[in-house]
Amino acid sequence: MGYGSGVPHTPGPVHEAKANLFRVLGHPARVRILELLQAGERTVGALQEELGLDSGGTSQHLAQLRRIGAVQSRREGTSVHYRVEDPGVLELLAVARGIITRHLSEQQSILRELESS
């Protein structure tokens, strides 16, 4: 049966796992954390400062990213350092950037056409 056949689709565990991944990545602060970590390991304090968030908010976002296996932490003295654990997540962000760029480029093209007519 095809799409729109009136039969409800029950998502399976794989669909749920994929949707959860996108839910976790769907927060602007988490995307920014991954972008910052792309340049290399950072402490929670450095991330907190760069994000302008309190330590609780930063820790919650990092915990969500850690839960999906995107980042890994290590303790050094009193500091906790984070790094990207799965480079695939950075590839996913690069693909997203490409999709957004193409979409905006198409919109700009339409805008230029409207302005010239």
C-alpha positions as CSV (number, residue, x, y, z in Angstrom):
1,M,0.0,0.0,0.0
2,G,1.3,3.4,-0.9
3,Y,1.5,6.7,0.9
4,G,-1.9,8.2,1.8
5,S,-3.7,4.9,1.6
6,G,-5.5,5.5,4.8
7,V,-3.7,2.8,6.7
8,P,-1.8,4.3,9.6
9,H,2.0,3.7,9.6
10,T,3.4,2.5,12.8
11,P,7.1,3.5,13.1
12,G,9.5,0.7,14.0
13,P,12.4,0.9,16.4
14,V,14.7,2.0,13.6
15,H,12.5,5.0,12.7
16,E,12.1,5.9,16.4
17,A,15.9,5.8,16.8
18,K,16.5,8.0,13.7
19,A,13.8,10.4,14.9
20,N,15.4,10.6,18.3
21,L,18.8,11.4,16.8
22,F,17.2,14.3,14.8
23,R,15.3,15.5,17.9
24,V,18.6,15.7,19.9
25,L,20.4,17.4,17.0
26,G,17.4,19.7,16.5
27,H,18.4,22.2,19.2
28,P,20.4,25.3,18.1
29,A,22.6,25.1,21.2
30,R,23.5,21.5,20.5
31,V,24.3,22.3,16.9
32,R,26.6,25.1,18.1
33,I,28.3,22.8,20.6
34,L,29.1,20.4,17.8
35,E,30.4,23.2,15.6
36,L,32.6,24.4,18.4
37,L,33.9,20.9,19.1
38,Q,34.7,20.4,15.4
39,A,37.7,22.6,16.0
40,G,38.9,20.4,18.9
41,E,38.3,19.4,22.5
42,R,36.8,22.0,24.9
43,T,36.1,22.1,28.6
44,V,32.5,22.5,29.8
45,G,33.5,26.0,31.1
46,A,34.8,27.1,27.7
47,L,31.7,25.8,26.0
48,Q,29.5,27.5,28.6
49,E,31.3,30.8,28.0
50,E,31.1,30.6,24.2
51,L,27.4,29.6,24.3
52,G,26.4,32.2,26.9
53,L,24.5,29.5,28.9
54,D,24.6,28.6,32.6
55,S,26.4,25.4,33.6
56,G,23.2,23.5,34.1
57,G,22.0,24.3,30.6
58,T,25.3,23.5,29.0
59,S,25.5,20.2,31.0
60,Q,22.0,19.2,29.9
61,H,22.8,19.7,26.2
62,L,26.1,17.8,26.5
63,A,24.3,15.0,28.3
64,Q,21.8,14.7,25.4
65,L,24.7,14.7,22.9
66,R,26.5,12.1,24.9
67,R,23.4,9.9,25.1
68,I,23.2,9.6,21.3
69,G,27.0,8.9,21.1
70,A,27.9,12.2,19.4
71,V,30.3,13.4,22.1
72,Q,32.6,11.9,24.6
73,S,33.9,13.3,27.9
74,R,37.0,12.9,30.0
75,R,37.9,14.3,33.4
76,E,41.2,16.0,34.0
77,G,41.5,17.3,37.6
78,T,38.4,19.4,38.2
79,S,37.7,20.0,34.5
80,V,35.6,17.9,32.2
81,H,36.7,18.0,28.5
82,Y,34.4,17.1,25.6
83,R,35.2,16.0,22.1
84,V,33.2,14.7,19.1
85,E,33.0,11.0,19.5
86,D,31.4,10.1,16.1
87,P,32.7,12.1,13.1
88,G,29.5,11.0,11.3
89,V,27.6,13.7,13.2
90,L,29.9,16.3,11.7
91,E,29.3,14.8,8.3
92,L,25.6,15.1,8.9
93,L,25.9,18.8,9.9
94,A,27.9,19.4,6.6
95,V,25.1,17.7,4.6
96,A,22.6,19.9,6.4
97,R,24.6,23.0,5.6
98,G,24.6,22.0,1.9
99,I,20.9,21.5,1.9
100,I,20.3,24.9,3.6
101,T,22.7,26.6,1.2
102,R,21.0,25.1,-1.9
103,H,17.6,26.1,-0.6
104,L,18.6,29.6,0.2
105,S,20.3,29.9,-3.2
106,E,17.1,28.9,-4.9
107,Q,15.1,31.4,-2.9
108,Q,17.7,34.1,-3.8
109,S,17.3,33.2,-7.4
110,I,13.5,33.6,-7.2
111,L,13.9,36.9,-5.3
112,R,16.2,38.3,-8.0
113,E,13.7,37.2,-10.7
114,L,10.8,38.9,-8.8
115,E,12.9,42.1,-8.4
116,S,13.8,42.2,-12.0
117,S,10.2,41.8,-13.3
